[in-house]
Amino acid sequence: MGSTKKDKYNLIIEQYYNKNQVLYSTFWSKDAIHYGFWEQDTRNISEAVLNSAVFVCKCLEIDKNDVVLDAGCGVGGTSIYIAKKYGAKVYGVTLSSVQLKTAIKKALKSNVADLTNFSKQDFTKTNFKDCTFSKILGIESICYAYKKIGFLHEAFRLLKKGGKVAIMDGFLIRPNLNQRQKEVYKKFINGWALPNLSTKGGFYNDLIKAGFKNIQFHDKLETVRKCCDRIYKLGIGAYPFTLFLYKMRIIPKNMHGHAIGCINQKN
């Protein structure tokens, strides 16, 4: 059988993170790769990144009796935080072999290897049994699903009765973009190996179709603007160097693309 579009995108995503994880760990955070929430008392990027994970955990009302799925766990920072903070059992899945190895090492170093389990899987089609998890979270990862409803159907299958799912992600403000917006959008998603972004309305409809009820949205745009600015400046600073290194065939195209994505995520 030939590969599907989803398979091709999964390979692109895997290769992107296998190559670019070092940039995230060096210039962003060693524990996570997502945007952070800057509150009034936030002092640095580490605290901002932790704030967003804390917010998601509070939305889910996690406790020690939960079995949690971290869908798109990255290097395992949020999974490890949940295991240490709440004593809950956490399963993390990622497409990246580099992220997987890092997550396992971090869990061992943090003495929560007994509460965490990391594996390389597609979160739209896992090998977990029905009704395995009481809580499921996806922090800036569900945007990488080729079809978002594919993840939502899988999450609904995996959730126990009365379970909860929390998704922190970026969405298109409007479906109809003008020409300039389309160009910026294309540079952004191509730069960060994203297949597409959903609109809030489109995602809401997918949640309903998948069977979810009692849906709530929280607009956190203002709390991430400082991260947007920081990422933009990193992209501007890195662009001439990554372009030169890419032209000299020293780094792969997706590492230069990462800088282009950093610049265009703010526009």
Secondary structure, 3 states (H helix, E strand, C coil): CCCCHHHHHHHHHHHHHHHHHHHHHHHCCCCCCCCCCCCCCCCCHHHHHHHHHHHHHHHHCCCCCCEEEEECCCCCHHHHHHHHHHCCEEEEEECCHHHHHHHHHHHHHCCCCCCEEEEECCCCCCCCCCCCEEEEEEECCHHHCCCHHHHHHHHHHHEEEEEEEEEECCCECCCCCCHHHHHHHHHHHHHCCCCCCCEHHHHHHHHHHHCCCCCCCCCCHHHHHHHHHHHHHHHHHHHHHHHHHHHCCCCCHHHHHHHHHHHHCCC
